[in-house]
Amino acid sequence: MTYGALVHSSIFRVTGDAPFFLNHKVEGDVAFWGPVLEVSREPKLRDYLVQKSVGGLWEFHSGFGVTSADSALVLEGLLAIGHDKGFVAASVEKLVADFYCPDEGGFRTVIAGRAEYWKGCSLEITAQAAWILSRVDPVRWYQQIAACVAYVLARQENDGLWSGKWFPSRVLPSYYAIRLLMAVGLDEARRAAFRACTVLLRIQSPKGDWSGLVIDTAAAVRALHLVDVSVPAVDRGRQWLVAALKSGRASGELVLYYWYENTGKDRVLFMGRDFTGNIARAWAGLALQGM
């Protein structure tokens, strides 16, 4: 099996209030295979991702340059299958060395950004990376994990959820935050996670989904499962996911969203969609595990 591109990106130039279509690209042949590995546990896919390592970290697409977010996706897959501990530990060491910011207590996504908002740390990767650190060596990375927990707690928004930089939905960043906070087991962290889950319960549709999206619904189900597996909303969400997969509605969901400044006041907007459906099906598979 070949592991090709998973993302169809539409690129627009935004001048004033008007967007103008520029191009389509098919890309994303590395990092987004991480969630697929996490659920499929295919040895050949594991080998492919290990071979795609660039100095211990990973890219969104071959030749694009490593980021912490892309590396975290692959590391989660390798952790799930119990890959060589020494290899994973070395990658985590590199992740911290290159992307952890002691001054902010979080993880930045890129080393050099093309837009002002790219700079500094991001909520979703801080929560995701700190959870990985807690799985790999919570003693070795105690200070970094504690700082990241504080970073996440400080950025919980007034309504109880969190926002990220690279994904338009708030459900997915909130899942990463809830997972980290539940993993550390501190009272304050658990209270924040429970507060967020209360919001997720409130915004679930009567049909059982979140926003009519497979990835959002899977992320919400996984978050609620961490708090209380007996919550009826989890069962309704899982039933909706099963029906969505049977109907073939997993493809086409947005998985990456960002912009950067071009010339003058123009901006270039990227919207990346899961055109194969592999990414959404992987998220759904993880949410449906144990049914």
Secondary structure, DSSP 8 states (H G I E B T S, - for coil): ------EEEEEEEEETTEEEEEEEEEE--STTHHHHHHHH--HHHHHHHHHT-BTTB-BSSTTS-B-HHHHHHHHHHHHHTT--HHHHHHHHHHHHHHHEETTTTEEBS-SS-SSGGGSSB-HHHHHHHHHHHHHH-TTTTHHHHHHHHHHHHHT--TTS----SS-S-SHHHHHHHHHHHHHH--HHHHHHHHHHHHHHHHH--TTS-BTTBHHHHHHHHHHHHHH-TT-HHHHHHHHHHHHHHHHTTTTTEEEEEEEEE-STT-EEEEEEEESSSHHHHHHHHHHHTT-
